[in-house]
Amino acid sequence: MKIIIAPDSFKGALTAQEAADAIETGIHKALPEAECIKVPMADGGEGTVRSLVDATGGRMVTVPVTGPLGQEVEAGYGILGDGKTAVIEMAAASGIQFVDENTKNPLVTTTYGTGQLLEHALDHGAHEVIIGLGGSATNDGGAGMARALGVRFLDADGKELPYGGGALGRLATIDATGLDPRLESARIRLASDVTNPLTGPQGASAVFGPQKGADEAMVRTLDSCLAHYAAVIREQLGRDVEDTAGAGAAGGLGAGFLAFTHAEMKSGVQIVVETTGLTSKSMGADYCFTGEGGIDFQTKFGKTPMGTAQAVKAASPSCKVVALAGSVGDGIDQLREVGIDAVFGISPGAVSLQEAIDHTAPNLTRVAENIARLIS
Ligand SMILES: O=C(O)[C@H](O)CO
């Protein structure tokens, strides 16, 4: 019997690799002969770098870069097992965790450090880069990222603008002549956590600005700065990035990548499926065990268990897909439509969140073993 084990991480408890190990232990207690193939998964959100590094036998690299407030921070990214693909989560360099209640200020925060990570990856031989967008402290449209890669953003007097989305209203000229030429040929795939446009009521500033410290007046300022930025990009670079789905991700970093590189925007789980080779590994599979910390109807909008189920069933239509979750929310019946045949909560009873987190591995093992006993 061939069983694919392809969970996401269980946030705060286990990496995807650790979750897969715990599930495998349970299955082997009941089905010692089963051929288990472990594929740590992710959907582009937090944990994606770790899962892809683990799934491909890659390695982590840590680099000092400029944090969102201009401070030095240590940021990690992954080089995958093929040695030529880098995976960067923008939040590692420019994330919300680097600011606090007193310092968060999306008028001034910058994605410069994300650009430095990308440059470091190119310097170390990456030809393909996967960038996870989301969890940012920034609202600068990716101008900081582009600046780190050689673009100059000038005001009407020809002076370089300071960091931050609040300065973009004064943008007069984009000088992209110094843009790193390696970006011409690098394949960049953006794994976005949202599909919002750059500006407007559904845009980066209106929807995500408040969580980064913007009040109503600041949201209006930031939104008009990004609209002006998009207009200058349109005029001077001939690219229209304002309304593209995902352009508003990570404070408009999506738009920055679309404006200054040949990046393609894709669903995060799709990128992970492609990179791990999940579909080909699933040929002839009888069962698939997937899972995530929390599962509910939203899982069908592109989260890991859904993307996993679709990839596995594309390879083996008769494969049964079982999802294990720390918490099971409303509407899980809807998940059958997207290929998840059954969902099991792993908690043994009413316990505190901390207890549930602490016991995630043995709980996964116990439930996987019991399901495997039914199968056997
Ligand atoms: O970083 C952000 O702005 C949100 O996570 C949406 O991408």
The ligand as an SDF file (V2000), in Angstrom:
LIG
                    3D

  7  6  0  0  0  0  0  0  0  0999 V2000
    1.5310   41.9390    4.6900 O   0  0  0  0  0  0  0  0  0  0  0  0
    0.3820   42.2820    4.4750 C   0  0  0  0  0  0  0  0  0  0  0  0
    0.0710   43.4310    4.1410 O   0  0  0  0  0  0  0  0  0  0  0  0
   -0.7270   41.2650    4.5480 C   0  0  0  0  0  0  0  0  0  0  0  0
   -0.2810   40.0340    5.0570 O   0  0  0  0  0  0  0  0  0  0  0  0
   -1.3150   41.0530    3.1730 C   0  0  0  0  0  0  0  0  0  0  0  0
   -0.3570   40.6030    2.2850 O   0  0  0  0  0  0  0  0  0  0  0  0
  1  2  2  0
  2  3  1  0
  2  4  1  0
  4  5  1  0
  4  6  1  0
  6  7  1  0
M  END
$$$$
